[in-house]
Amino acid sequence: MLPVGPTGYGDSPYQSPSTFAGNPLLLDIDQLAEDGWVPDPGFAPKSEVPPYEVDFGSVIPWKTERLAEAAHRFLENRTGLPDGFERFVEAHGGVWLDEFALFTALKRHHGLRPWWEWPSDLVHREHEALADARSALADAIERVRVEQYFFDQQFSALRGLCRRLGIGLIGDVPIFVAHDSADVWANPDLFHLDQQGRPTVVAGVPPDYFSPTGQRWGNPLYDWQRHIDTRFVWWTARMRRALELFDLVRVDHFRGFAASYHIPASEDTAIAGDWVPAPGAMLFDHLKNEFAELPVIAEDLGVITDDVVELRDRYGFPGMKILQFGFGTESHHALDQFRTNVVAYTGTHDNDTAVGWFEDRSAARAPERMAAMRVLDTDGQEFHWALLEGVFASIADTAIAPLQDVLGLDRSARMNLPGTTAGNWRWRFEWSQLTDEHSKRLLHLTRRTGRLAD
């Protein structure tokens, strides 16, 4: 899964206002209605809803209104509230829920402006100002707590059903957090910020063949010494929450735990930056002591140096291979470079779909298409199934394909185009697209490649 937290700028799940909270937009309003919290969902006619993409502009206000109704009805019944709500608040309140609820209420109160543009006493978290805000915005804060309880209930039910069906869930944990987040506002000492709450250095990657100015992501960077001094308490809580939701955790931009690229915040590009070591070994040693198991997948894509490989292999974390990359310049993703301890993908959310990739008739793609047809022994008909077979038949311990590749969808179903901020994260499917034929072919492929569990 992509990160399931509230989405941020550009509807991106990688710019979330919280690394702990769930996204209320994922809630099933029908289920809330069945539970008695929404008297009338008031769904728009099907014909008005785009079938294969999310219309965030209309969905967000519609769903926000229904969730407000549900929370209000829930809180009206305060004397008869389920015990689970109190347990949820008690378990998560002091760790992340109280701060996130206050942050969200304040953000709504201040017209969604970023927190560093709030009144100075709130920016600097002065005790009296926070106490006044908790009192004045008590109802709004409670509403956020209820929304998060709803999310926790529905996600727990989903995970319980998956477990009964023998299905595991893999969740994505981005290494960096959004500047405009409850995480940074509530823990400014854990990040490199100035007195006004603005980053002094930001994350990104240096210039390379694909980008002469590099990539300036803009996320604030960790003050790792402070994390060491606090015995990684924030990271421990973050990983504990992730493991409450998922069976496996894919850690995004794993190389940042060996060293991260520090760009002065005053720079508009990533040209002027420096690699700064990070205490990844200390962090993972600590987490190994905190948890009986640490089921982590290391997202080790891009230019990976020896220190990153050493860190990954020290803990036995599987890395990633993207077969779509293996037919061009990134030969380390070629099938003959696969290892057993990797998770192999046809592509990820950042890739074109398999069909979209193969249908690219540009001069640059031509030699890659020829290499793909040769390696996969295909004439290009149903290329997506040939790519799936390549991944499934590989020696990689785990094989994954995006649903778009199973369905054989073209580039209109692409989830994200890195480096762009509009039109991403919108693709969705309808259950009618998944046919018996897809099930049979997947079953046959899984059996034939020895990936069917006994």
Stockholm file with secondary structure:
# STOCKHOLM 1.0

chainA/1-454         MLPVGPTGYGDSPYQSPSTFAGNPLLLDIDQLAEDGWVPDPGFAPKSEVPPYEVDFGSVIPWKTERLAEAAHRFLENRTGLPDGFERFVEAHGGVWLDEFALFTALKRHHGLRPWWEWPSDLVHREHEALADARSALADAIERVRVEQYFFDQQFSALRGLCRRLGIGLIGDVPIFVAHDSADVWANPDLFHLDQQGRPTVVAGVPPDYFSPTGQRWGNPLYDWQRHIDTRFVWWTARMRRALELFDLVRVDHFRGFAASYHIPASEDTAIAGDWVPAPGAMLFDHLKNEFAELPVIAEDLGVITDDVVELRDRYGFPGMKILQFGFGTESHHALDQFRTNVVAYTGTHDNDTAVGWFEDRSAARAPERMAAMRVLDTDGQEFHWALLEGVFASIADTAIAPLQDVLGLDRSARMNLPGTTAGNWRWRFEWSQLTDEHSKRLLHLTRRTGRLAD
#=GR chainA/1-454 SS CCCCSCCCGGGCTTSCSCSSSCCGGGSCHHHHHHTTSCSCCCCCCGGGSCSSBCCHHHHHHHHHHHHHHHHHHHHHTGGGCCHHHHHHHHHHIIIIIHHHHHHHHHHHHTTTCCGGGSCHHHHTTCHHHHHHHHHHTHHHHHHHHHHHHHHHHHHHHHHHHHHHTTCCCEEEECSSCCSSSHHHHHCGGGBCBCTTSCBSEEEEECCCSSCTTCEEEEEECBCHHHHHHTTTHHHHHHHHHHHHHCSEEEETTGGGGTEEEEEETTCSSSSSCEEEECCHHHHHHHHHHHCSCCCEEECCCSSCCHHHHHHHHHTTCCEEEEGGGGGTTCGGGSGGGCCSSEEEESCCTTSCCHHHHHTCCCTTTHHHHHHHHHHHTCCSTTHHHHHHHHHHTSSCSEEECCHHHHHTCCGGGCCCCTTCCSSCSCBCCCGGGSCHHHHHHHHHHHHHTTCCCC
#=GC SS_cons         CCCCSCCCGGGCTTSCSCSSSCCGGGSCHHHHHHTTSCSCCCCCCGGGSCSSBCCHHHHHHHHHHHHHHHHHHHHHTGGGCCHHHHHHHHHHIIIIIHHHHHHHHHHHHTTTCCGGGSCHHHHTTCHHHHHHHHHHTHHHHHHHHHHHHHHHHHHHHHHHHHHHTTCCCEEEECSSCCSSSHHHHHCGGGBCBCTTSCBSEEEEECCCSSCTTCEEEEEECBCHHHHHHTTTHHHHHHHHHHHHHCSEEEETTGGGGTEEEEEETTCSSSSSCEEEECCHHHHHHHHHHHCSCCCEEECCCSSCCHHHHHHHHHTTCCEEEEGGGGGTTCGGGSGGGCCSSEEEESCCTTSCCHHHHHTCCCTTTHHHHHHHHHHHTCCSTTHHHHHHHHHHTSSCSEEECCHHHHHTCCGGGCCCCTTCCSSCSCBCCCGGGSCHHHHHHHHHHHHHTTCCCC
//
